[in-house]
Amino acid sequence: MEYVYAALLLNAAKQPVNEENVAKILGASGMQVDQSKVKALVSSLQGVNIDEAIKQAAMPVAAPAQAAAPEAKKEEKKEEKKATPEEAAAGLSALFG
């Protein structure tokens, strides 16, 4: 995850996302740099417009759902029908043929 963060930081700073720059950022943070991960990250980001990818991935924030009135909750409970033991047994028998 830190490798991706380094790439995002470079992109935000308008610096090229290349192996050298990613390694510098990770090294400056005190991390042990795995060059194979750096190479894999940089090669996977070749030709990717990071700003556009972020815009496409961003999801709009939905408005919080409003709580239902207590009367509506009571009506919902009344509408629920409990299965009789015979109906429940009939449903179970369908599972076993």
N, C-alpha and C positions, 0 to 999 in steps of 0.2 A: 504494500500500500504506500509505503514511503517513496517508492520509485515513481509512482503515479503523481504523488504530491509534488515531487521535485519537478516533474514535467509541467504540471499546472503552474507552479511558481515561475518557472522559466517563461512559460507562455504569457503569464500576467505581466512579467517584467519586459516583455517584447524581446526576449533573447532566444536564440536558436536552441531548439531541443535536440541536442546531440549528445553523444556518449561522454565527451569531455565535460560539458556543462552539468549534466546530470550527476556524474561522478564527483564533481567539485562540490555541488550542493550537499550531496549525501555525506561526503567526507567532512565538510564544514559542520555538519550536525553531529559529528562524532560517531557516525555509523561505520560499520565495516562494509565496504562496497563489494558487491558481487558483480563482476564485470559481465558475466553471462546474462544476468537479469537486466543490466543496463542495456546491453546490446539487443536483447529481446524487446525491451520497451521501445527503444528508439526505432528499431525496424518495424514494429507494429504501428508506430505513429507516422511512418513515412506517408505523405500524401493526405494526411488527415488534418482538416481544419478544426483545431481544438475548440475555438470559439463557437463555430457552427454546431459541433457535436454537443457542446454544453447546452446550447439553446434548444436543440432537438430533444435532449434528454430531460430538460427541466419540465416538470409537470405543474400545471396551474394548481394553486391552492384552492381547495373547495371550501365553501362556507360551512361552518359547523352546523350540524343537524339540530333542528329545534326539538325540544322535548315535547312529547305528545301530552295532551291534556289528560289528567287522571281519569276522566270519564271515558276516554277512548280506550285506556288500558283495561278498565273494568269490562267494557263491551267485548274486547278481544278475548278475555278470559271466559266470558259466558259462551262465546261462539265455539270454543274448543270442545270437542266431543271426546269423552273418554270411551275407550273400547271396552266392551264387556269381555269377561273371561272367555266366552265362547268365540267371540270374534278374534281375540288374540290367539287362541289355539288354532283356529282355522288359518290364520296367517302363518303360524309356525309350521303347520302341516304342509303348506305349499313349498317350504324350503326343503323338506325331506321327501317330497314326491308322494 
